[in-house]
């Protein structure tokens, strides 16, 4: 299981950071402010979006090798960063 999806890990991580005086990640702070969600929810949303971003970054060098249908699907998936929503907030904050 991905640690970002583990509820116990999330709570412990956020609690430890708060006790140690760490500021929320910029993307977490932006999501908390713009989407009015808790820090825990914002952290989970950011973690999920960063997982998708990591996947997309790995594909970019090989985009010319993708079959046309897969390339179209990939390009459509990348458009979310230019549209309102969680992905855009995370992308702009990072």
PyMOL Python script that loads the backbone (N, CA, C, O; Angstrom):
from pymol import cmd

cmd.read_pdbstr("""\
ATOM      1  N   UNK A   1       0.845  -1.186   0.000  1.00  0.00           N
ATOM      2  CA  UNK A   1       0.000   0.000   0.000  1.00  0.00           C
ATOM      3  C   UNK A   1       0.884   1.241   0.000  1.00  0.00           C
ATOM      4  O   UNK A   1       1.878   1.302   0.724  1.00  0.00           O
ATOM      5  N   UNK A   2       0.527   2.209  -0.798  1.00  0.00           N
ATOM      6  CA  UNK A   2       1.225   3.480  -0.848  1.00  0.00           C
ATOM      7  C   UNK A   2       1.050   4.182   0.493  1.00  0.00           C
ATOM      8  O   UNK A   2      -0.069   4.300   0.991  1.00  0.00           O
ATOM      9  N   UNK A   3       2.138   4.643   1.073  1.00  0.00           N
ATOM     10  CA  UNK A   3       2.066   5.312   2.375  1.00  0.00           C
ATOM     11  C   UNK A   3       1.166   6.541   2.355  1.00  0.00           C
ATOM     12  O   UNK A   3       0.556   6.869   3.373  1.00  0.00           O
ATOM     13  N   UNK A   4       1.070   7.226   1.221  1.00  0.00           N
ATOM     14  CA  UNK A   4       0.218   8.413   1.143  1.00  0.00           C
ATOM     15  C   UNK A   4      -1.248   8.042   1.283  1.00  0.00           C
ATOM     16  O   UNK A   4      -2.060   8.888   1.659  1.00  0.00           O
ATOM     17  N   UNK A   5      -1.606   6.804   0.991  1.00  0.00           N
ATOM     18  CA  UNK A   5      -2.987   6.351   1.123  1.00  0.00           C
ATOM     19  C   UNK A   5      -3.257   5.694   2.471  1.00  0.00           C
ATOM     20  O   UNK A   5      -4.398   5.334   2.761  1.00  0.00           O
ATOM     21  N   UNK A   6      -2.249   5.535   3.281  1.00  0.00           N
ATOM     22  CA  UNK A   6      -2.383   4.910   4.589  1.00  0.00           C
ATOM     23  C   UNK A   6      -2.815   5.982   5.595  1.00  0.00           C
ATOM     24  O   UNK A   6      -2.050   6.894   5.910  1.00  0.00           O
ATOM     25  N   UNK A   7      -4.037   5.860   6.089  1.00  0.00           N
ATOM     26  CA  UNK A   7      -4.603   6.876   6.990  1.00  0.00           C
ATOM     27  C   UNK A   7      -3.755   7.052   8.254  1.00  0.00           C
ATOM     28  O   UNK A   7      -3.525   8.179   8.693  1.00  0.00           O
ATOM     29  N   UNK A   8      -3.301   5.970   8.827  1.00  0.00           N
ATOM     30  CA  UNK A   8      -2.488   6.051  10.044  1.00  0.00           C
ATOM     31  C   UNK A   8      -1.185   6.803   9.774  1.00  0.00           C
ATOM     32  O   UNK A   8      -0.767   7.644  10.570  1.00  0.00           O
ATOM     33  N   UNK A   9      -0.552   6.492   8.648  1.00  0.00           N
ATOM     34  CA  UNK A   9       0.684   7.190   8.277  1.00  0.00           C
ATOM     35  C   UNK A   9       0.430   8.685   8.091  1.00  0.00           C
ATOM     36  O   UNK A   9       1.188   9.514   8.594  1.00  0.00           O
ATOM     37  N   UNK A  10      -0.632   9.026   7.372  1.00  0.00           N
ATOM     38  CA  UNK A  10      -0.952  10.445   7.130  1.00  0.00           C
ATOM     39  C   UNK A  10      -1.103  11.203   8.431  1.00  0.00           C
ATOM     40  O   UNK A  10      -0.522  12.273   8.611  1.00  0.00           O
ATOM     41  N   UNK A  11      -1.878  10.647   9.326  1.00  0.00           N
ATOM     42  CA  UNK A  11      -2.106  11.324  10.616  1.00  0.00           C
ATOM     43  C   UNK A  11      -0.803  11.494  11.393  1.00  0.00           C
ATOM     44  O   UNK A  11      -0.528  12.569  11.925  1.00  0.00           O
ATOM     45  N   UNK A  12      -0.008  10.435  11.457  1.00  0.00           N
ATOM     46  CA  UNK A  12       1.265  10.500  12.176  1.00  0.00           C
ATOM     47  C   UNK A  12       2.212  11.506  11.530  1.00  0.00           C
ATOM     48  O   UNK A  12       2.865  12.281  12.229  1.00  0.00           O
ATOM     49  N   UNK A  13       2.287  11.497  10.212  1.00  0.00           N
ATOM     50  CA  UNK A  13       3.171  12.417   9.489  1.00  0.00           C
ATOM     51  C   UNK A  13       2.771  13.865   9.745  1.00  0.00           C
ATOM     52  O   UNK A  13       3.619  14.701  10.060  1.00  0.00           O
ATOM     53  N   UNK A  14       1.486  14.161   9.613  1.00  0.00           N
ATOM     54  CA  UNK A  14       1.025  15.532   9.813  1.00  0.00           C
ATOM     55  C   UNK A  14       1.179  15.969  11.271  1.00  0.00           C
ATOM     56  O   UNK A  14       1.534  17.116  11.541  1.00  0.00           O
ATOM     57  N   UNK A  15       0.913  15.062  12.204  1.00  0.00           N
ATOM     58  CA  UNK A  15       1.066  15.387  13.626  1.00  0.00           C
ATOM     59  C   UNK A  15       2.533  15.667  13.950  1.00  0.00           C
ATOM     60  O   UNK A  15       2.843  16.650  14.623  1.00  0.00           O
ATOM     61  N   UNK A  16       3.428  14.818  13.477  1.00  0.00           N
ATOM     62  CA  UNK A  16       4.854  15.009  13.727  1.00  0.00           C
ATOM     63  C   UNK A  16       5.341  16.325  13.128  1.00  0.00           C
ATOM     64  O   UNK A  16       6.097  17.055  13.769  1.00  0.00           O
ATOM     65  N   UNK A  17       4.920  16.630  11.919  1.00  0.00           N
ATOM     66  CA  UNK A  17       5.322  17.896  11.299  1.00  0.00           C
ATOM     67  C   UNK A  17       4.808  19.087  12.096  1.00  0.00           C
ATOM     68  O   UNK A  17       5.524  20.073  12.266  1.00  0.00           O
ATOM     69  N   UNK A  18       3.576  19.006  12.584  1.00  0.00           N
ATOM     70  CA  UNK A  18       3.011  20.105  13.377  1.00  0.00           C
ATOM     71  C   UNK A  18       3.799  20.293  14.670  1.00  0.00           C
ATOM     72  O   UNK A  18       4.115  21.421  15.048  1.00  0.00           O
ATOM     73  N   UNK A  19       4.114  19.199  15.343  1.00  0.00           N
ATOM     74  CA  UNK A  19       4.872  19.270  16.594  1.00  0.00           C
ATOM     75  C   UNK A  19       6.271  19.831  16.344  1.00  0.00           C
ATOM     76  O   UNK A  19       6.801  20.582  17.163  1.00  0.00           O
ATOM     77  N   UNK A  20       6.858  19.467  15.221  1.00  0.00           N
ATOM     78  CA  UNK A  20       8.208  19.926  14.888  1.00  0.00           C
ATOM     79  C   UNK A  20       8.232  21.326  14.272  1.00  0.00           C
ATOM     80  O   UNK A  20       9.302  21.858  13.979  1.00  0.00           O
ATOM     81  N   UNK A  21       7.061  21.916  14.076  1.00  0.00           N
ATOM     82  CA  UNK A  21       6.986  23.279  13.555  1.00  0.00           C
ATOM     83  C   UNK A  21       7.085  23.403  12.050  1.00  0.00           C
ATOM     84  O   UNK A  21       7.319  24.496  11.533  1.00  0.00           O
ATOM     85  N   UNK A  22       6.912  22.304  11.342  1.00  0.00           N
ATOM     86  CA  UNK A  22       6.986  22.359   9.874  1.00  0.00           C
ATOM     87  C   UNK A  22       5.741  23.038   9.315  1.00  0.00           C
ATOM     88  O   UNK A  22       4.638  22.867   9.835  1.00  0.00           O
ATOM     89  N   UNK A  23       5.928  23.790   8.275  1.00  0.00           N
ATOM     90  CA  UNK A  23       4.811  24.407   7.566  1.00  0.00           C
ATOM     91  C   UNK A  23       4.236  23.395   6.583  1.00  0.00           C
ATOM     92  O   UNK A  23       4.967  22.545   6.075  1.00  0.00           O
ATOM     93  N   UNK A  24       2.936  23.474   6.307  1.00  0.00           N
ATOM     94  CA  UNK A  24       2.368  22.556   5.300  1.00  0.00           C
ATOM     95  C   UNK A  24       3.061  22.752   3.952  1.00  0.00           C
ATOM     96  O   UNK A  24       3.534  23.843   3.634  1.00  0.00           O
ATOM     97  N   UNK A  25       3.111  21.684   3.175  1.00  0.00           N
ATOM     98  CA  UNK A  25       3.625  21.812   1.814  1.00  0.00           C
ATOM     99  C   UNK A  25       2.831  22.907   1.110  1.00  0.00           C
ATOM    100  O   UNK A  25       1.647  23.085   1.395  1.00  0.00           O
ATOM    101  N   UNK A  26       3.460  23.646   0.194  1.00  0.00           N
ATOM    102  CA  UNK A  26       2.722  24.706  -0.507  1.00  0.00           C
ATOM    103  C   UNK A  26       1.440  24.204  -1.162  1.00  0.00           C
ATOM    104  O   UNK A  26       0.422  24.896  -1.132  1.00  0.00           O
ATOM    105  N   UNK A  27       1.473  23.017  -1.750  1.00  0.00           N
ATOM    106  CA  UNK A  27       0.269  22.483  -2.394  1.00  0.00           C
ATOM    107  C   UNK A  27      -0.808  22.166  -1.366  1.00  0.00           C
ATOM    108  O   UNK A  27      -1.994  22.363  -1.632  1.00  0.00           O
ATOM    109  N   UNK A  28      -0.411  21.680  -0.199  1.00  0.00           N
ATOM    110  CA  UNK A  28      -1.377  21.392   0.867  1.00  0.00           C
ATOM    111  C   UNK A  28      -2.011  22.690   1.342  1.00  0.00           C
ATOM    112  O   UNK A  28      -3.230  22.767   1.494  1.00  0.00           O
ATOM    113  N   UNK A  29      -1.200  23.697   1.577  1.00  0.00           N
ATOM    114  CA  UNK A  29      -1.723  24.987   2.028  1.00  0.00           C
ATOM    115  C   UNK A  29      -2.674  25.584   0.984  1.00  0.00           C
ATOM    116  O   UNK A  29      -3.718  26.135   1.332  1.00  0.00           O
ATOM    117  N   UNK A  30      -2.309  25.472  -0.288  1.00  0.00           N
ATOM    118  CA  UNK A  30      -3.162  26.012  -1.356  1.00  0.00           C
ATOM    119  C   UNK A  30      -4.490  25.275  -1.410  1.00  0.00           C
ATOM    120  O   UNK A  30      -5.538  25.901  -1.571  1.00  0.00           O
ATOM    121  N   UNK A  31      -4.462  23.959  -1.280  1.00  0.00           N
ATOM    122  CA  UNK A  31      -5.705  23.185  -1.300  1.00  0.00           C
ATOM    123  C   UNK A  31      -6.570  23.503  -0.087  1.00  0.00           C
ATOM    124  O   UNK A  31      -7.790  23.616  -0.207  1.00  0.00           O
ATOM    125  N   UNK A  32      -5.948  23.646   1.074  1.00  0.00           N
ATOM    126  CA  UNK A  32      -6.705  23.987   2.278  1.00  0.00           C
ATOM    127  C   UNK A  32      -7.414  25.328   2.095  1.00  0.00           C
ATOM    128  O   UNK A  32      -8.579  25.485   2.462  1.00  0.00           O
ATOM    129  N   UNK A  33      -6.697  26.284   1.526  1.00  0.00           N
ATOM    130  CA  UNK A  33      -7.261  27.616   1.341  1.00  0.00           C
ATOM    131  C   UNK A  33      -8.305  27.654   0.220  1.00  0.00           C
ATOM    132  O   UNK A  33      -9.405  28.170   0.416  1.00  0.00           O
ATOM    133  N   UNK A  34      -7.969  27.117  -0.934  1.00  0.00           N
ATOM    134  CA  UNK A  34      -8.835  27.254  -2.101  1.00  0.00           C
ATOM    135  C   UNK A  34     -10.003  26.274  -2.122  1.00  0.00           C
ATOM    136  O   UNK A  34     -11.069  26.592  -2.650  1.00  0.00           O
ATOM    137  N   UNK A  35      -9.810  25.087  -1.554  1.00  0.00           N
ATOM    138  CA  UNK A  35     -10.870  24.079  -1.594  1.00  0.00           C
ATOM    139  C   UNK A  35     -11.555  23.891  -0.239  1.00  0.00           C
ATOM    140  O   UNK A  35     -12.507  23.121  -0.115  1.00  0.00           O
ATOM    141  N   UNK A  36     -11.061  24.599   0.765  1.00  0.00           N
ATOM    142  CA  UNK A  36     -11.641  24.538   2.111  1.00  0.00           C
ATOM    143  C   UNK A  36     -11.718  23.101   2.631  1.00  0.00           C
ATOM    144  O   UNK A  36     -12.765  22.651   3.098  1.00  0.00           O
ATOM    145  N   UNK A  37     -10.587  22.390   2.542  1.00  0.00           N
ATOM    146  CA  UNK A  37     -10.511  21.018   3.050  1.00  0.00           C
ATOM    147  C   UNK A  37      -9.530  20.987   4.222  1.00  0.00           C
ATOM    148  O   UNK A  37      -8.751  21.920   4.417  1.00  0.00           O
ATOM    149  N   UNK A  38      -9.579  19.913   4.991  1.00  0.00           N
ATOM    150  CA  UNK A  38      -8.659  19.753   6.110  1.00  0.00           C
ATOM    151  C   UNK A  38      -7.248  19.512   5.600  1.00  0.00           C
ATOM    152  O   UNK A  38      -7.041  19.187   4.431  1.00  0.00           O
ATOM    153  N   UNK A  39      -6.291  19.677   6.488  1.00  0.00           N
ATOM    154  CA  UNK A  39      -4.899  19.427   6.109  1.00  0.00           C
ATOM    155  C   UNK A  39      -4.704  17.970   5.698  1.00  0.00           C
ATOM    156  O   UNK A  39      -3.982  17.686   4.742  1.00  0.00           O
ATOM    157  N   UNK A  40      -5.338  17.056   6.408  1.00  0.00           N
ATOM    158  CA  UNK A  40      -5.205  15.632   6.078  1.00  0.00           C
ATOM    159  C   UNK A  40      -5.761  15.328   4.688  1.00  0.00           C
ATOM    160  O   UNK A  40      -5.144  14.599   3.911  1.00  0.00           O
ATOM    161  N   UNK A  41      -6.928  15.889   4.382  1.00  0.00           N
ATOM    162  CA  UNK A  41      -7.518  15.685   3.054  1.00  0.00           C
ATOM    163  C   UNK A  41      -6.645  16.324   1.980  1.00  0.00           C
ATOM    164  O   UNK A  41      -6.418  15.728   0.927  1.00  0.00           O
ATOM    165  N   UNK A  42      -6.161  17.518   2.238  1.00  0.00           N
ATOM    166  CA  UNK A  42      -5.301  18.204   1.271  1.00  0.00           C
ATOM    167  C   UNK A  42      -4.019  17.413   1.029  1.00  0.00           C
ATOM    168  O   UNK A  42      -3.550  17.325  -0.106  1.00  0.00           O
ATOM    169  N   UNK A  43      -3.450  16.836   2.090  1.00  0.00           N
ATOM    170  CA  UNK A  43      -2.236  16.031   1.954  1.00  0.00           C
ATOM    171  C   UNK A  43      -2.501  14.804   1.091  1.00  0.00           C
ATOM    172  O   UNK A  43      -1.681  14.438   0.249  1.00  0.00           O
ATOM    173  N   UNK A  44      -3.647  14.176   1.306  1.00  0.00           N
ATOM    174  CA  UNK A  44      -3.997  12.991   0.508  1.00  0.00           C
ATOM    175  C   UNK A  44      -4.211  13.370  -0.956  1.00  0.00           C
ATOM    176  O   UNK A  44      -3.742  12.667  -1.851  1.00  0.00           O
ATOM    177  N   UNK A  45      -4.912  14.470  -1.204  1.00  0.00           N
ATOM    178  CA  UNK A  45      -5.132  14.928  -2.580  1.00  0.00           C
ATOM    179  C   UNK A  45      -3.807  15.256  -3.255  1.00  0.00           C
ATOM    180  O   UNK A  45      -3.576  14.872  -4.402  1.00  0.00           O
ATOM    181  N   UNK A  46      -2.933  15.971  -2.534  1.00  0.00           N
ATOM    182  CA  UNK A  46      -1.634  16.315  -3.101  1.00  0.00           C
ATOM    183  C   UNK A  46      -0.842  15.055  -3.424  1.00  0.00           C
ATOM    184  O   UNK A  46      -0.247  14.957  -4.497  1.00  0.00           O
ATOM    185  N   UNK A  47      -0.828  14.092  -2.508  1.00  0.00           N
ATOM    186  CA  UNK A  47      -0.076  12.859  -2.723  1.00  0.00           C
ATOM    187  C   UNK A  47      -0.572  12.108  -3.952  1.00  0.00           C
ATOM    188  O   UNK A  47       0.226  11.595  -4.737  1.00  0.00           O
ATOM    189  N   UNK A  48      -1.874  12.046  -4.117  1.00  0.00           N
ATOM    190  CA  UNK A  48      -2.446  11.361  -5.277  1.00  0.00           C
ATOM    191  C   UNK A  48      -2.065  12.087  -6.561  1.00  0.00           C
ATOM    192  O   UNK A  48      -1.660  11.454  -7.537  1.00  0.00           O
ATOM    193  N   UNK A  49      -2.190  13.395  -6.565  1.00  0.00           N
ATOM    194  CA  UNK A  49      -1.835  14.164  -7.768  1.00  0.00           C
ATOM    195  C   UNK A  49      -0.350  14.052  -8.085  1.00  0.00           C
ATOM    196  O   UNK A  49       0.031  13.979  -9.253  1.00  0.00           O
ATOM    197  N   UNK A  50       0.490  14.036  -7.055  1.00  0.00           N
ATOM    198  CA  UNK A  50       1.921  13.889  -7.314  1.00  0.00           C
ATOM    199  C   UNK A  50       2.247  12.510  -7.875  1.00  0.00           C
ATOM    200  O   UNK A  50       3.186  12.366  -8.658  1.00  0.00           O
ATOM    201  N   UNK A  51       1.477  11.495  -7.482  1.00  0.00           N
ATOM    202  CA  UNK A  51       1.666  10.162  -8.065  1.00  0.00           C
ATOM    203  C   UNK A  51       1.352  10.192  -9.554  1.00  0.00           C
ATOM    204  O   UNK A  51       2.098   9.636 -10.360  1.00  0.00           O
ATOM    205  N   UNK A  52       0.248  10.840  -9.921  1.00  0.00           N
ATOM    206  CA  UNK A  52      -0.098  10.968 -11.341  1.00  0.00           C
ATOM    207  C   UNK A  52       0.952  11.793 -12.089  1.00  0.00           C
ATOM    208  O   UNK A  52       1.331  11.452 -13.209  1.00  0.00           O
ATOM    209  N   UNK A  53       1.418  12.877 -11.467  1.00  0.00           N
ATOM    210  CA  UNK A  53       2.441  13.707 -12.099  1.00  0.00           C
ATOM    211  C   UNK A  53       3.704  12.882 -12.337  1.00  0.00           C
ATOM    212  O   UNK A  53       4.304  12.967 -13.409  1.00  0.00           O
ATOM    213  N   UNK A  54       4.106  12.092 -11.360  1.00  0.00           N
ATOM    214  CA  UNK A  54       5.294  11.255 -11.513  1.00  0.00           C
ATOM    215  C   UNK A  54       5.127  10.284 -12.670  1.00  0.00           C
ATOM    216  O   UNK A  54       6.066  10.077 -13.439  1.00  0.00           O
ATOM    217  N   UNK A  55       3.959   9.689 -12.807  1.00  0.00           N
ATOM    218  CA  UNK A  55       3.691   8.802 -13.935  1.00  0.00           C
ATOM    219  C   UNK A  55       3.835   9.562 -15.253  1.00  0.00           C
ATOM    220  O   UNK A  55       4.502   9.094 -16.176  1.00  0.00           O
ATOM    221  N   UNK A  56       3.215  10.720 -15.333  1.00  0.00           N
ATOM    222  CA  UNK A  56       3.247  11.479 -16.590  1.00  0.00           C
ATOM    223  C   UNK A  56       4.656  11.932 -16.948  1.00  0.00           C
ATOM    224  O   UNK A  56       5.032  11.904 -18.120  1.00  0.00           O
ATOM    225  N   UNK A  57       5.426  12.341 -15.977  1.00  0.00           N
ATOM    226  CA  UNK A  57       6.802  12.766 -16.231  1.00  0.00           C
ATOM    227  C   UNK A  57       7.631  11.617 -16.792  1.00  0.00           C
ATOM    228  O   UNK A  57       8.514  11.838 -17.621  1.00  0.00           O
ATOM    229  N   UNK A  58       7.357  10.404 -16.351  1.00  0.00           N
ATOM    230  CA  UNK A  58       8.093   9.241 -16.844  1.00  0.00           C
ATOM    231  C   UNK A  58       7.745   8.919 -18.302  1.00  0.00           C
ATOM    232  O   UNK A  58       8.557   8.334 -19.020  1.00  0.00           O
ATOM    233  N   UNK A  59       6.556   9.296 -18.731  1.00  0.00           N
ATOM    234  CA  UNK A  59       6.105   8.996 -20.097  1.00  0.00           C
ATOM    235  C   UNK A  59       6.610  10.033 -21.101  1.00  0.00           C
ATOM    236  O   UNK A  59       6.854   9.698 -22.260  1.00  0.00           O
ATOM    237  N   UNK A  60       6.766  11.265 -20.677  1.00  0.00           N
ATOM    238  CA  UNK A  60       7.110  12.356 -21.598  1.00  0.00           C
ATOM    239  C   UNK A  60       8.306  12.034 -22.501  1.00  0.00           C
ATOM    240  O   UNK A  60       8.217  12.286 -23.703  1.00  0.00           O
ATOM    241  N   UNK A  61       9.418  11.494 -21.995  1.00  0.00           N
ATOM    242  CA  UNK A  61      10.549  11.213 -22.894  1.00  0.00           C
ATOM    243  C   UNK A  61      10.227  10.202 -23.994  1.00  0.00           C
ATOM    244  O   UNK A  61      10.924  10.141 -25.007  1.00  0.00           O
ATOM    245  N   UNK A  62       9.177   9.415 -23.797  1.00  0.00           N
ATOM    246  CA  UNK A  62       8.836   8.363 -24.760  1.00  0.00           C
ATOM    247  C   UNK A  62       7.543   8.671 -25.523  1.00  0.00           C
ATOM    248  O   UNK A  62       6.978   7.786 -26.166  1.00  0.00           O
ATOM    249  N   UNK A  63       7.087   9.882 -25.456  1.00  0.00           N
ATOM    250  CA  UNK A  63       5.787  10.216 -26.047  1.00  0.00           C
ATOM    251  C   UNK A  63       5.738   9.913 -27.544  1.00  0.00           C
ATOM    252  O   UNK A  63       4.706   9.482 -28.057  1.00  0.00           O
ATOM    253  N   UNK A  64       6.837  10.135 -28.235  1.00  0.00           N
ATOM    254  CA  UNK A  64       6.858   9.873 -29.678  1.00  0.00           C
ATOM    255  C   UNK A  64       6.766   8.382 -30.009  1.00  0.00           C
ATOM    256  O   UNK A  64       6.471   8.016 -31.147  1.00  0.00           O
ATOM    257  N   UNK A  65       7.015   7.531 -29.028  1.00  0.00           N
ATOM    258  CA  UNK A  65       6.948   6.092 -29.248  1.00  0.00           C
ATOM    259  C   UNK A  65       5.567   5.510 -28.945  1.00  0.00           C
ATOM    260  O   UNK A  65       5.306   4.342 -29.232  1.00  0.00           O
ATOM    261  N   UNK A  66       4.692   6.320 -28.370  1.00  0.00           N
ATOM    262  CA  UNK A  66       3.353   5.828 -28.026  1.00  0.00           C
ATOM    263  C   UNK A  66       2.512   5.632 -29.289  1.00  0.00           C
ATOM    264  O   UNK A  66       2.592   6.433 -30.220  1.00  0.00           O
ATOM    265  N   UNK A  67       1.722   4.587 -29.319  1.00  0.00           N
ATOM    266  CA  UNK A  67       0.772   4.444 -30.429  1.00  0.00           C
ATOM    267  C   UNK A  67      -0.206   5.628 -30.393  1.00  0.00           C
ATOM    268  O   UNK A  67      -0.447   6.197 -29.328  1.00  0.00           O
ATOM    269  N   UNK A  68      -0.764   5.995 -31.541  1.00  0.00           N
ATOM    270  CA  UNK A  68      -1.627   7.179 -31.611  1.00  0.00           C
ATOM    271  C   UNK A  68      -2.734   7.220 -30.547  1.00  0.00           C
ATOM    272  O   UNK A  68      -2.967   8.270 -29.948  1.00  0.00           O
ATOM    273  N   UNK A  69      -3.406   6.113 -30.308  1.00  0.00           N
ATOM    274  CA  UNK A  69      -4.487   6.095 -29.328  1.00  0.00           C
ATOM    275  C   UNK A  69      -3.961   6.380 -27.919  1.00  0.00           C
ATOM    276  O   UNK A  69      -4.569   7.149 -27.175  1.00  0.00           O
ATOM    277  N   UNK A  70      -2.839   5.768 -27.555  1.00  0.00           N
ATOM    278  CA  UNK A  70      -2.251   5.987 -26.231  1.00  0.00           C
ATOM    279  C   UNK A  70      -1.740   7.415 -26.080  1.00  0.00           C
ATOM    280  O   UNK A  70      -1.852   8.013 -25.010  1.00  0.00           O
ATOM    281  N   UNK A  71      -1.173   7.958 -27.166  1.00  0.00           N
ATOM    282  CA  UNK A  71      -0.684   9.343 -27.096  1.00  0.00           C
ATOM    283  C   UNK A  71      -1.849  10.304 -26.900  1.00  0.00           C
ATOM    284  O   UNK A  71      -1.753  11.245 -26.111  1.00  0.00           O
ATOM    285  N   UNK A  72      -2.929  10.077 -27.602  1.00  0.00           N
ATOM    286  CA  UNK A  72      -4.121  10.923 -27.437  1.00  0.00           C
ATOM    287  C   UNK A  72      -4.626  10.844 -26.009  1.00  0.00           C
ATOM    288  O   UNK A  72      -4.938  11.871 -25.407  1.00  0.00           O
ATOM    289  N   UNK A  73      -4.713   9.645 -25.459  1.00  0.00           N
ATOM    290  CA  UNK A  73      -5.164   9.450 -24.085  1.00  0.00           C
ATOM    291  C   UNK A  73      -4.233  10.176 -23.116  1.00  0.00           C
ATOM    292  O   UNK A  73      -4.697  10.841 -22.189  1.00  0.00           O
ATOM    293  N   UNK A  74      -2.921  10.050 -23.327  1.00  0.00           N
ATOM    294  CA  UNK A  74      -1.946  10.702 -22.466  1.00  0.00           C
ATOM    295  C   UNK A  74      -2.090  12.224 -22.528  1.00  0.00           C
ATOM    296  O   UNK A  74      -2.112  12.891 -21.494  1.00  0.00           O
ATOM    297  N   UNK A  75      -2.185  12.759 -23.723  1.00  0.00           N
ATOM    298  CA  UNK A  75      -2.299  14.204 -23.889  1.00  0.00           C
ATOM    299  C   UNK A  75      -3.578  14.744 -23.259  1.00  0.00           C
ATOM    300  O   UNK A  75      -3.567  15.819 -22.659  1.00  0.00           O
ATOM    301  N   UNK A  76      -4.669  14.015 -23.388  1.00  0.00           N
ATOM    302  CA  UNK A  76      -5.920  14.427 -22.742  1.00  0.00           C
ATOM    303  C   UNK A  76      -5.764  14.424 -21.226  1.00  0.00           C
ATOM    304  O   UNK A  76      -6.284  15.305 -20.542  1.00  0.00           O
ATOM    305  N   UNK A  77      -5.055  13.440 -20.709  1.00  0.00           N
ATOM    306  CA  UNK A  77      -4.826  13.376 -19.271  1.00  0.00           C
ATOM    307  C   UNK A  77      -4.004  14.544 -18.759  1.00  0.00           C
ATOM    308  O   UNK A  77      -4.189  14.978 -17.622  1.00  0.00           O
ATOM    309  N   UNK A  78      -3.107  15.053 -19.572  1.00  0.00           N
ATOM    310  CA  UNK A  78      -2.266  16.189 -19.168  1.00  0.00           C
ATOM    311  C   UNK A  78      -3.023  17.516 -19.180  1.00  0.00           C
ATOM    312  O   UNK A  78      -2.595  18.483 -18.550  1.00  0.00           O
ATOM    313  N   UNK A  79      -4.124  17.561 -19.881  1.00  0.00           N
ATOM    314  CA  UNK A  79      -4.894  18.814 -19.954  1.00  0.00           C
ATOM    315  C   UNK A  79      -5.461  19.236 -18.612  1.00  0.00           C
ATOM    316  O   UNK A  79      -5.798  20.405 -18.422  1.00  0.00           O
ATOM    317  N   UNK A  80      -5.572  18.303 -17.680  1.00  0.00           N
ATOM    318  CA  UNK A  80      -6.153  18.654 -16.384  1.00  0.00           C
ATOM    319  C   UNK A  80      -5.352  19.731 -15.666  1.00  0.00           C
ATOM    320  O   UNK A  80      -5.890  20.437 -14.814  1.00  0.00           O
ATOM    321  N   UNK A  81      -4.072  19.864 -16.002  1.00  0.00           N
ATOM    322  CA  UNK A  81      -3.250  20.869 -15.335  1.00  0.00           C
ATOM    323  C   UNK A  81      -3.597  22.289 -15.794  1.00  0.00           C
ATOM    324  O   UNK A  81      -3.220  23.260 -15.139  1.00  0.00           O
ATOM    325  N   UNK A  82      -4.301  22.408 -16.896  1.00  0.00           N
ATOM    326  CA  UNK A  82      -4.700  23.720 -17.389  1.00  0.00           C
ATOM    327  C   UNK A  82      -6.150  24.059 -17.085  1.00  0.00           C
ATOM    328  O   UNK A  82      -6.636  25.127 -17.457  1.00  0.00           O
ATOM    329  N   UNK A  83      -6.840  23.150 -16.410  1.00  0.00           N
ATOM    330  CA  UNK A  83      -8.254  23.357 -16.092  1.00  0.00           C
ATOM    331  C   UNK A  83      -8.416  23.532 -14.589  1.00  0.00           C
ATOM    332  O   UNK A  83      -7.589  23.043 -13.821  1.00  0.00           O
ATOM    333  N   UNK A  84      -9.470  24.222 -14.157  1.00  0.00           N
ATOM    334  CA  UNK A  84      -9.701  24.361 -12.720  1.00  0.00           C
ATOM    335  C   UNK A  84      -9.839  22.990 -12.061  1.00  0.00           C
ATOM    336  O   UNK A  84     -10.435  22.079 -12.636  1.00  0.00           O
ATOM    337  N   UNK A  85      -9.299  22.848 -10.876  1.00  0.00           N
ATOM    338  CA  UNK A  85      -9.426  21.601 -10.136  1.00  0.00           C
ATOM    339  C   UNK A  85      -8.208  21.318  -9.281  1.00  0.00           C
ATOM    340  O   UNK A  85      -7.258  22.101  -9.249  1.00  0.00           O
ATOM    341  N   UNK A  86      -8.245  20.208  -8.599  1.00  0.00           N
ATOM    342  CA  UNK A  86      -7.183  19.820  -7.676  1.00  0.00           C
ATOM    343  C   UNK A  86      -5.832  19.715  -8.392  1.00  0.00           C
ATOM    344  O   UNK A  86      -4.827  20.217  -7.889  1.00  0.00           O
ATOM    345  N   UNK A  87      -5.802  19.074  -9.549  1.00  0.00           N
ATOM    346  CA  UNK A  87      -4.535  18.888 -10.270  1.00  0.00           C
ATOM    347  C   UNK A  87      -3.874  20.226 -10.579  1.00  0.00           C
ATOM    348  O   UNK A  87      -2.657  20.365 -10.450  1.00  0.00           O
ATOM    349  N   UNK A  88      -4.656  21.190 -10.977  1.00  0.00           N
ATOM    350  CA  UNK A  88      -4.085  22.506 -11.306  1.00  0.00           C
ATOM    351  C   UNK A  88      -3.549  23.203 -10.059  1.00  0.00           C
ATOM    352  O   UNK A  88      -2.468  23.790 -10.096  1.00  0.00           O
ATOM    353  N   UNK A  89      -4.285  23.145  -8.971  1.00  0.00           N
ATOM    354  CA  UNK A  89      -3.828  23.778  -7.736  1.00  0.00           C
ATOM    355  C   UNK A  89      -2.497  23.168  -7.289  1.00  0.00           C
ATOM    356  O   UNK A  89      -1.571  23.894  -6.928  1.00  0.00           O
ATOM    357  N   UNK A  90      -2.402  21.839  -7.314  1.00  0.00           N
ATOM    358  CA  UNK A  90      -1.168  21.166  -6.921  1.00  0.00           C
ATOM    359  C   UNK A  90      -0.034  21.534  -7.875  1.00  0.00           C
ATOM    360  O   UNK A  90       1.068  21.867  -7.439  1.00  0.00           O
ATOM    361  N   UNK A  91      -0.308  21.474  -9.172  1.00  0.00           N
ATOM    362  CA  UNK A  91       0.714  21.794 -10.181  1.00  0.00           C
ATOM    363  C   UNK A  91       1.246  23.216  -9.989  1.00  0.00           C
ATOM    364  O   UNK A  91       2.457  23.435 -10.001  1.00  0.00           O
ATOM    365  N   UNK A  92       0.345  24.172  -9.814  1.00  0.00           N
ATOM    366  CA  UNK A  92       0.781  25.564  -9.665  1.00  0.00           C
ATOM    367  C   UNK A  92       1.515  25.805  -8.348  1.00  0.00           C
ATOM    368  O   UNK A  92       2.428  26.629  -8.290  1.00  0.00           O
ATOM    369  N   UNK A  93       1.125  25.100  -7.299  1.00  0.00           N
ATOM    370  CA  UNK A  93       1.769  25.288  -5.997  1.00  0.00           C
ATOM    371  C   UNK A  93       3.139  24.636  -5.923  1.00  0.00           C
ATOM    372  O   UNK A  93       3.994  25.062  -5.147  1.00  0.00           O
ATOM    373  N   UNK A  94       3.348  23.601  -6.730  1.00  0.00           N
ATOM    374  CA  UNK A  94       4.629  22.895  -6.687  1.00  0.00           C
ATOM    375  C   UNK A  94       5.643  23.597  -7.586  1.00  0.00           C
ATOM    376  O   UNK A  94       6.787  23.155  -7.688  1.00  0.00           O
TER     377      UNK A  94
END
""", "prot")
cmd.dss("prot")
cmd.show_as("cartoon", "prot")
cmd.util.cbc("prot")
cmd.orient("prot")
